[in-house]
């Protein structure tokens, strides 16, 4: 009899909680929402967060505040979100570098990239692009490889183990080009030194360098995606330039702290996917070279898990470490 009473009480509690959770999701949000970007302003994460944040503001009628908390390859901002209340009002703008690679680069992290976060929604695939200083006498990746055999090329990155670094190591291995890695504390200073001629090459996200390519201050040699970027059709893919296996198309997306109500996650996901179908969003993404990427929270969770395993192999073969 006691067992039956306990079970009945549990069912009653669940029944009462479900309508409350649904009602909460229907009215969400009732106050400003914060999106933490764990990178500096001007990069792909920041640009995408601001586009989507504005669209969410228009849909929700509540302010969406973009907060840049850069440092330690994204770990500082990620830790802020991992320790925030799980109520849907603090979200993380993350990407494959911070969320799937750092766990293999850093020996100790103050959070678990899978267990301490809930996948909310993917936003876009954003190919990276190899850009050279304007004075380097090459115009494509084949010429770069041939040039680097006789003249070792220095390439900058956002730090040891960053996507920028790993792409450089991968290309060096694939092409036999002689390349010297120069780590920086972020993609922005790496790009600054590239333009100034302190280094000769950088692999970076298209949004972070688009204006410089258009201005001619750097030369786009090849994009890492499976097809040419809509906004830069004159830049070939690295794959079509003679390196068919070189296809990397990093994802960018939103996460929430673990424990965030599933109904809230589903609502944000549905609203994001509607935004990704909006023509104005598509146009803004295209200018950045970003491709809208729509998934369910469950699909995003599986993608993250698979990428953690995939990049662990790349990191191990490169010998990269941040410690």
C-alpha positions in Angstrom: 0.0 0.0 0.0 2.8 2.3 0.9 4.6 1.6 -2.5 1.3 2.4 -4.4 1.0 5.7 -2.5 4.6 6.7 -3.3 4.1 5.9 -7.0 0.9 7.9 -7.1 2.5 10.9 -5.5 5.4 10.7 -8.0 2.9 10.6 -11.0 1.0 13.5 -9.5 4.1 15.6 -9.1 5.1 14.8 -12.7 1.6 15.7 -14.0 1.7 19.0 -12.1 5.2 19.9 -13.3 4.5 19.2 -17.0 1.8 21.9 -17.5 4.0 24.4 -15.6 7.0 23.7 -17.8 4.9 24.0 -20.9 3.4 27.3 -19.7 6.8 28.6 -18.8 8.1 27.8 -22.3 5.1 29.5 -23.9 5.7 32.8 -22.2 9.6 32.6 -22.4 11.3 35.0 -22.4 9.9 37.6 -20.0 13.2 39.4 -19.5 16.5 40.1 -21.4 18.5 37.0 -22.6 22.3 37.0 -22.6 24.4 35.3 -25.2 28.0 34.8 -24.1 30.5 34.8 -27.0 33.8 33.3 -25.7 35.8 35.0 -28.5 36.7 38.6 -29.2 34.5 40.9 -31.3 34.8 40.7 -35.1 35.1 37.0 -35.6 32.6 34.5 -36.9 31.1 33.7 -33.4 30.5 37.3 -32.7 29.1 38.2 -36.1 26.7 35.3 -36.1 25.6 35.9 -32.5 24.8 39.5 -33.3 22.7 38.7 -36.4 20.7 36.0 -34.6 20.5 38.0 -31.5 18.8 40.9 -33.4 16.4 38.5 -35.0 15.5 36.9 -31.6 14.9 40.4 -30.2 12.5 41.1 -33.1 10.7 37.8 -32.4 10.6 37.9 -28.6 10.3 41.6 -27.9 13.0 41.2 -25.3 16.6 42.4 -25.4 19.2 39.9 -26.4 22.6 41.1 -25.0 25.8 39.9 -26.6 28.6 39.5 -24.1 32.1 38.8 -25.2 34.1 36.8 -22.7 37.2 35.8 -24.6 40.3 34.0 -23.3 41.9 30.5 -22.9 40.7 29.4 -26.3 37.1 30.0 -25.4 37.2 28.3 -22.0 36.6 31.4 -19.9 33.3 32.2 -21.6 32.2 28.6 -21.6 32.9 28.3 -17.9 30.8 31.4 -17.3 27.8 29.7 -19.0 28.4 26.3 -17.4 28.0 27.9 -14.0 25.0 30.1 -14.9 21.4 29.4 -13.8 19.8 26.8 -16.0 16.7 28.9 -16.9 17.3 29.7 -20.6 18.3 33.3 -20.0 22.0 32.6 -20.5 23.1 31.0 -23.7 26.6 30.2 -25.1 27.6 30.9 -28.7 30.1 28.2 -29.4 31.8 26.5 -32.3 33.6 23.3 -33.1 37.0 24.7 -32.0 36.0 25.6 -28.4 33.4 22.9 -27.9 34.9 19.8 -29.6 38.6 20.4 -29.8 39.6 22.1 -26.5 38.8 18.9 -24.5 41.7 17.2 -26.4 44.0 20.3 -26.2 43.8 21.1 -22.5 44.7 18.5 -19.9 42.2 20.0 -17.4 39.0 21.9 -18.1 36.7 23.4 -15.4 33.7 21.9 -17.2 32.7 19.0 -19.3 31.8 20.1 -22.9 29.1 17.5 -23.1 27.8 16.8 -19.6 27.7 20.5 -18.5 25.8 21.9 -21.5 22.7 21.2 -23.4 22.8 21.6 -27.2 20.2 24.1 -28.3 20.5 24.8 -32.0 23.1 24.9 -34.8 23.3 28.3 -36.6 25.7 27.9 -39.5 28.5 26.1 -41.1 31.3 28.5 -41.7 34.3 27.5 -43.8 37.7 28.7 -43.0 39.9 30.3 -45.6 43.7 30.4 -46.2 44.7 34.0 -46.6 48.2 35.2 -47.5 49.9 38.5 -47.0 49.5 40.6 -50.2 53.2 40.5 -50.9 53.6 36.7 -50.9 54.1 35.7 -54.6 51.4 33.0 -54.8 47.7 33.0 -55.8 46.4 29.6 -54.8 47.2 26.6 -52.6 49.2 24.7 -55.2 51.5 27.7 -55.7 51.7 28.1 -51.9 52.8 24.5 -51.4 55.5 24.8 -54.2 56.7 28.1 -52.8 56.9 26.8 -49.2 59.1 23.8 -50.3 61.9 26.2 -51.0 60.8 29.1 -48.8 59.4 28.0 -45.4 56.2 29.9 -44.7 55.2 31.2 -41.3 51.5 30.9 -40.4 49.7 32.6 -37.5 46.9 31.1 -35.4 44.6 31.9 -32.5 46.8 29.7 -30.3 48.2 26.2 -29.9 45.5 23.7 -30.7 43.1 26.2 -32.3 41.3 25.3 -35.5 43.6 27.8 -37.2 46.7 25.9 -35.9 45.4 22.5 -36.7 44.4 23.5 -40.3 47.9 24.8 -40.9 49.4 21.5 -39.6 47.0 19.5 -41.7 47.9 21.3 -44.9 51.6 21.1 -44.1 51.3 17.3 -43.8 49.1 17.0 -46.8 51.2 19.1 -49.2 54.7 18.6 -47.7 54.9 22.4 -47.5 57.4 23.7 -44.9 55.5 25.8 -42.4 56.4 27.5 -39.1 53.6 27.9 -36.6 53.3 31.3 -34.8 50.7 31.2 -32.1 48.8 34.4 -30.9 46.3 35.1 -28.2 43.4 35.2 -30.6 42.6 35.3 -34.3 42.5 39.2 -34.5 46.2 39.8 -33.6 47.2 37.0 -35.9 45.4 38.7 -38.7 46.9 42.1 -37.8 50.4 40.7 -38.1 49.6 38.9 -41.3 48.5 42.2 -42.9 51.6 43.9 -41.5 53.8 41.2 -43.1 55.1 39.7 -39.8 53.7 36.4 -40.9 52.8 35.1 -44.4 49.7 32.9 -43.9 46.6 32.5 -41.7 43.8 30.0 -41.8 40.8 31.9 -40.4 37.0 32.0 -40.6 35.6 33.8 -43.6 33.6 36.3 -41.5 36.7 37.5 -39.7 38.6 38.3 -42.9 35.9 39.0 -45.5 36.4 42.8 -45.5 40.1 42.4 -45.9 39.8 40.1 -48.8 37.4 42.5 -50.5 39.8 45.4 -49.8 42.8 43.5 -51.2 44.9 43.8 -48.0 45.1 40.0 -48.0 44.8 37.3 -50.7 42.3 34.5 -50.4 44.0 31.3 -51.6 41.5 28.5 -50.8 38.4 27.8 -48.6 38.1 24.7 -46.5 34.5 23.9 -47.3 33.2 21.3 -49.8 32.1 24.1 -52.2 33.0 27.7 -52.9 31.6 30.3 -50.6 28.6 32.1 -52.2 30.1 35.5 -51.4 33.6 34.6 -52.7 33.1 32.4 -55.8 36.5 33.4 -57.2 38.3 31.6 -54.3 38.6 27.9 -55.0 38.2 25.2 -52.4 41.4 23.6 -51.1 39.9 20.3 -52.2 39.5 21.4 -55.9 43.0 22.9 -55.7 44.6 19.4 -55.7 44.0 18.3 -52.1 40.7 16.3 -52.3 40.6 15.1 -48.7 41.0 18.6 -47.3 37.4 19.5 -46.4 36.6 21.1 -43.1 33.3 23.0 -42.6 33.1 24.0 -38.8 29.7 24.5 -37.2 28.6 27.3 -35.0 25.7 27.0 -32.6 24.0 27.8 -29.2 24.2 25.8 -26.0 22.6 26.3 -22.6 23.7 25.2 -19.1 22.8 21.6 -18.1 19.4 21.3 -16.5 17.7 23.9 -18.7 14.1 22.8 -19.1 13.6 20.8 -22.3 10.5 22.9 -23.2 12.7 26.0 -23.2 15.3 24.3 -25.3 12.7 23.2 -27.8 11.2 26.7 -28.0 14.5 28.4 -28.7 15.4 25.7 -31.2 12.1 26.2 -33.1 12.5 30.0 -33.1 16.1 29.8 -34.3 15.2 27.5 -37.1 12.5 30.0 -38.2 15.1 32.7 -38.2 17.4 30.6 -40.4 14.7 30.4 -43.0 14.3 34.2 -43.1 15.5 35.9 -46.3 17.2 38.7 -44.5 19.1 36.2 -42.3 20.1 34.3 -45.4 21.4 37.4 -47.1 23.4 38.5 -44.0 24.9 35.0 -43.6 25.8 34.9 -47.3 27.8 38.1 -47.0 29.9 36.4 -44.3 30.4 33.3 -46.3 28.2 31.3 -43.8 25.7 28.6 -44.7 22.6 28.2 -42.5 22.6 24.9 -40.6 19.4 23.6 -39.1 19.2 20.7 -36.6 17.2 19.5 -33.7 18.7 19.6 -30.2 19.1 15.8 -30.4 20.9 15.9 -33.8 23.2 18.7 -32.5 24.1 16.6 -29.5 25.1 13.7 -31.7 27.1 16.0 -34.0 29.1 17.3 -31.0 29.8 13.8 -29.7 31.1 12.6 -33.1 33.2 15.7 -33.6 34.9 15.4 -30.2 36.0 11.9 -31.2 37.1 13.0 -34.7 39.2 16.0 -33.6 40.8 14.0 -30.8 42.5 12.0 -33.5 43.6 15.1 -35.4 45.0 16.7 -32.2 46.9 13.5 -31.3 48.5 13.2 -34.7 49.5 16.9 -34.6 51.0 16.8 -31.1 49.3 20.1 -30.3 48.8 21.1 -26.7 47.8 24.2 -24.8 49.4 23.2 -21.5 
